[in-house]
């Protein structure tokens, strides 16, 4: 029987109570601040390797503390302290009791309206951080905590980009989680807040459909899809989702940053404008996960389908202009970057055209008879 790992006694003034989790870079502990009797989470990283490597790891770790510590927002985990204990660097932060968004998606209990509200709250937090020169660069369900009361907490600014970073990455270095990264991150280009908008668009897509938009079998294909291939519209993955979500996701997932939402605040505003329509779709089509049709199941016949008009702000030419729609192709109609099949219009013949056609036919028959006779 393997013995349980020995807990460290303390980190600075923080007494370790128990281990909460383990990640690729370090361990997270529950600890108590002995000065003010407050429970905190302690995130640690072992400083290994030679001196330059140790210095680089510690500098990046401190950059995370600086990034998140300079952004005080209700939807961002609060940083209390940063320090070092022997060969371990640590950050003391707010103890958040909730579940990772990743767990909610996997369990399948999110409704579309809950997904829209979570995305809007995360967009609020990102807008606040971006205004202060902090770009997260690793938005994914594992870095978003959902609290029991429905609030969210954005975590892990480990690869955040500051307006004046203390640690610079090498040109062309790729940082982030590939399935959630923006095309410009994959290319190693300079990024701004619109990279986080793209990543949040991926998270929203996964929340409302249950699948990732760029879920290829191997890494090279994932990277190719992110940079080059548009995913299926959410409503095609999960029949019954209102078209307004197709519009919003499509704009957030534009390959070129200049065609996306300019700010996370714009994305949050559109999500809240669409919330009423999303709730209406749930009520009408029983869209609660577990009571809906399997993903990718064929849509019901057109006559049995409930028609949902886009909410105000997403109609007609205004929606097209706002969402940078691709040019219309022959035989299809383009919708916010998605290309979908449209029914061919029925041809209607009025009475005058019928009479004229019949007259020509009779005349042709008479002419043919004269020639034969």
C-alpha positions, 0 to 999 in steps of 0.5 A, spaced: 500 500 500 502 506 497 503 511 503 499 518 502 504 524 500 507 528 506 503 535 506 508 541 507 507 544 514 506 551 511 508 556 506 510 563 509 505 565 514 500 560 511 499 553 515 497 547 510 490 544 511 490 539 505 491 538 498 486 540 493 488 538 487 494 537 482 496 540 475 501 539 470 505 545 473 504 544 481 499 543 487 494 547 490 493 546 497 487 549 502 491 553 507 489 558 513 492 565 514 495 564 521 495 572 521 487 573 520 485 566 521 482 566 513 482 560 509 485 561 502 488 556 496 495 556 495 497 555 488 505 552 488 510 551 483 516 547 484 522 551 482 527 546 478 532 545 473 538 550 473 539 557 475 536 560 469 530 556 468 529 556 475 529 564 475 524 564 469 519 559 472 519 564 478 518 570 474 513 567 470 509 565 476 510 572 479 507 575 473 501 571 474 500 574 481 501 581 478 496 580 472 491 577 477 493 581 483 492 588 479 485 586 477 480 586 482 473 584 479 467 580 482 468 575 477 476 574 478 479 570 483 482 575 488 490 574 489 492 576 496 500 574 497 505 571 493 512 568 496 517 563 496 518 557 501 525 554 499 524 551 492 517 552 491 514 559 489 507 560 491 501 564 490 495 565 496 489 566 493 481 567 494 478 560 496 473 559 491 467 553 493 464 551 486 465 546 480 469 547 474 465 549 468 468 543 465 465 539 470 458 542 468 459 541 461 461 534 462 455 532 466 450 535 461 446 539 466 447 546 463 441 549 459 442 554 453 440 560 458 445 558 463 450 558 458 449 564 455 449 567 462 455 564 464 459 567 458 456 574 459 459 574 466 466 571 463 466 577 458 464 582 463 471 580 467 475 579 461 472 586 459 475 589 466 481 585 465 483 588 458 481 595 460 487 594 465 492 591 460 491 584 462 489 579 457 488 572 459 490 568 453 488 561 456 480 561 457 477 554 457 472 551 462 477 548 466 479 556 468 472 558 470 469 556 476 461 556 477 459 558 484 453 555 487 449 561 486 450 562 479 456 567 479 463 565 476 470 566 478 475 566 472 482 563 474 489 562 472 492 568 469 499 563 468 500 565 461 496 572 462 499 578 457 501 584 461 501 591 457 508 591 460 510 584 461 516 582 466 517 576 462 517 576 455 515 569 451 520 568 445 517 570 438 513 564 435 512 561 442 505 558 442 502 558 449 495 556 451 490 550 450 490 548 442 482 547 442 481 554 445 486 558 442 485 563 437 488 563 430 493 568 432 496 565 438 497 559 434 501 563 429 505 566 434 503 573 432 501 579 437 495 578 441 490 583 444 483 582 448 480 579 441 484 573 442 480 572 449 474 573 445 475 568 440 477 563 446 470 565 450 466 563 443 469 556 443 467 555 450 460 558 449 459 553 443 461 547 447 456 549 453 450 550 448 452 544 444 456 539 448 462 538 443 468 542 442 468 546 435 475 544 433 475 537 436 480 533 431 483 527 433 490 529 433 494 536 435 496 538 428 489 537 425 486 541 431 491 547 429 489 547 422 481 547 423 482 553 428 486 557 423 482 555 417 476 551 418 469 554 420 465 549 425 458 547 424 453 552 426 451 551 434 444 550 431 446 544 427 449 541 432 443 541 437 437 542 433 432 547 436 437 553 438 435 559 436 439 562 430 441 568 434 446 564 438 449 562 431 450 569 429 454 571 436 458 565 436 460 566 428 462 573 430 466 571 436 469 565 432 471 569 426 479 567 424 481 575 423 481 579 429 478 585 426 472 581 424 470 579 431 467 583 437 472 589 438 471 588 445 469 583 450 464 588 453 460 588 446 460 580 446 457 581 453 452 586 451 449 581 445 449 575 449 444 579 454 440 582 448 439 575 446 438 572 453 430 572 452 430 569 445 434 563 448 429 562 454 423 562 449 427 557 445 428 553 451 420 553 453 418 552 447 422 546 445 424 543 451 431 544 450 434 542 457 439 537 456 437 530 457 430 532 455 433 534 448 434 530 441 441 527 441 446 531 437 446 531 430 439 528 430 435 530 423 431 536 424 423 535 424 419 536 418 419 544 417 411 544 418 412 541 425 418 546 427 417 552 431 419 559 427 423 563 432 424 570 429 431 573 431 431 578 437 431 586 436 438 588 434 439 581 430 434 582 424 435 583 417 441 587 414 443 590 420 445 583 423 449 582 416 452 588 417 454 587 424 456 580 423 461 581 417 457 576 413 461 572 408 458 574 401 452 570 398 453 564 394 449 561 388 444 557 391 445 558 398 444 563 403 450 566 408 448 567 415 453 570 420 459 566 417 456 560 416 453 557 409 447 554 410 442 551 404 436 555 403 430 552 399 429 554 392 423 559 391 417 556 388 415 559 381 408 562 381 405 562 374 399 567 373 393 566 369 395 571 363 401 567 362 397 560 362 393 563 357 399 566 353 402 559 353 396 556 351 395 560 345 402 559 343 401 552 343 395 552 339 398 556 334 404 551 333 399 545 332 395 549 327 402 551 323 404 544 323 397 541 321 398 546 315 405 544 313 403 536 313 396 537 309 
